[in-house]
Amino acid sequence: MPTTLIEQFGNPAIAIATGVGGVMTVLSLNALFLIWLERKVSAWIQRRMGPMEVGFHGVFQTIADMLKLLGKQLITPKGIDKPLYHLAPIVVFAPVVAATSLLPFSKSVAISNIDIGLVLIFVFGGFAVVGIFMAGWGSNNKYALLGAMRSVAQNISYEIPLILSALAVVLMVSAVGREVPIDGEIVALNGLNLAHITMAQVHWTWFILVQPVAALIYFISVLAETNRAPFDIPEAESELVAGFHTEYSGMRFALFFFAEFSNMFIGAMVATVLFLGGWEGPILPGPVWFFLKTYALIFIMMWVRWTYPRLRFDQLMTFCWAILIPLSILNLLVTALVIKVVQS
């Protein structure tokens, strides 16, 4: 079982400070890298060069943009709801840090190891929707409000197939119902513990091979949950100027941007745990395999964004309620039936 930071340091205050500092460092470097990678991937698909001037192949372009945002004036519109307007970026960003701390990067060390870690990640993901609606409502702007309302409807809808696809994996892990030997240690597997889900795949096989439908549904739902094209209706620039963050500038806007790329990162990491065996892999250390799988999924997300056109809102909602949700329920029922037959 992974050793938590509290178990390593002994002092909870030091462990929490170390964990938050480590998570913020990872998320900050990840955001800088993903913004640069997004530009390069889009340029590659569109037969362009992308950033080339600031550093080798523009590797420092994102840092220059960050410094520019830090120096920009924070413009506050008139007529806003001040508490909602100012708290929205924090409400969107804070759960990202909490969710990242729950993920096991290695079989030896984890920031935290909670038996209901998967549930908490979905809970923290729901807070982001509240922050987005706060931003749209508090901005006193019809475009921002419309983008926020679209985002709430979209996220509530796609949360259902997202959770149902994850439940198929939880059911498989929990159905074992016995202690299994893993790395010389007897472990009673819990389907909601992220480390246990990874260990189950180390002991058997990657769940993407036995749950390909659930993996596909989860991936599509993550695209919608993170407002990625072709599901980027809340930020449809051609219709809504910039969506729910229209009235935000400078670092306030940067926090929304930061949270969006961090949510992509979290969605890909959870998919790695659920379907790709987490830290499992030959030769290389566990954390290296974990992040290689994560960034491979993120690359596919970017590829999809620059390949498929944006859906209309009615198409987006119909696709969820008429196709994804029934398919995810059917997949869950089939999984339960197969487990029952095998156990009997």
Secondary structure as GFF3:
##gff-version 3
##sequence-region A 1 344
A	DSSP	beta_strand	3	4	.	.	.	ID=ss1
A	DSSP	alpha_helix	5	9	.	.	.	ID=ss2
A	DSSP	alpha_helix	12	45	.	.	.	ID=ss3
A	DSSP	three_ten_helix	56	58	.	.	.	ID=ss4
A	DSSP	alpha_helix	61	71	.	.	.	ID=ss5
A	DSSP	alpha_helix	82	100	.	.	.	ID=ss6
A	DSSP	beta_strand	109	110	.	.	.	ID=ss7
A	DSSP	alpha_helix	117	138	.	.	.	ID=ss8
A	DSSP	alpha_helix	142	174	.	.	.	ID=ss9
A	DSSP	beta_strand	179	182	.	.	.	ID=ss10
A	DSSP	beta_strand	185	188	.	.	.	ID=ss11
A	DSSP	alpha_helix	194	203	.	.	.	ID=ss12
A	DSSP	alpha_helix	207	210	.	.	.	ID=ss13
A	DSSP	alpha_helix	212	225	.	.	.	ID=ss14
A	DSSP	three_ten_helix	233	235	.	.	.	ID=ss15
A	DSSP	alpha_helix	237	240	.	.	.	ID=ss16
A	DSSP	three_ten_helix	243	245	.	.	.	ID=ss17
A	DSSP	alpha_helix	250	275	.	.	.	ID=ss18
A	DSSP	alpha_helix	286	305	.	.	.	ID=ss19
A	DSSP	alpha_helix	313	318	.	.	.	ID=ss20
A	DSSP	pi_helix	319	324	.	.	.	ID=ss21
A	DSSP	alpha_helix	325	343	.	.	.	ID=ss22
###
